[in-house]
Amino acid sequence: MLPLLTVVTAAVLLSACAGAGSDPVNGGATPAAQATSTATTSPSPTPSPTATPTPTTPAEIAEAVTSWYTYGGETAMVSLIKESVKAQSGRPSADMELVTLDFGGLMDALTTARSFSSLPDPKTRTAWSGAIDQLEAGALEVLDSAPEVGLIQSPQETGQALRGWHTFDEGIKSLKAAQARLHRAFGLSPSPDPWEER
């Protein structure tokens, strides 16, 4: 009789452990779906960050431009001016033999300037973006005009170099216009003047 009682007791204990989540009405175990129903609910969606409103009033634009200038815009502009002046100073004259130009610093400055292309004032942004595009296009065209063979450019390569420098000069004008607009409209001007530094 004792062995039978042990087996019955063990069976009762096992069913009690297994039925810890038992349903008292049906006398059986709770279905798995009920046990995990709260665990499978999807989390509530995270609200997306609100976009910064576009400044519209003159005061808002002035504040946004000053913030752009203070938090990296001035540094990007000064760097681009210095590298443009450096590239222009290495420009060969008409009677000079072809020289090797290094536009590496200019290309780095252009990459940085592009990361600050969202200038809040539309007029200044137009001049700034134009300067970036023209300086890059001009430099790339000049670099592409290097002779394929030897050190002397063909007439076509010479013409390409002239077009590249013309585009580069337009970029310099746009860069000066952007800087002048920042000074005239917002009182922002780097000191010392990067155009005069050599």
Disulfide bonds with the S-S distance in Angstrom:
none
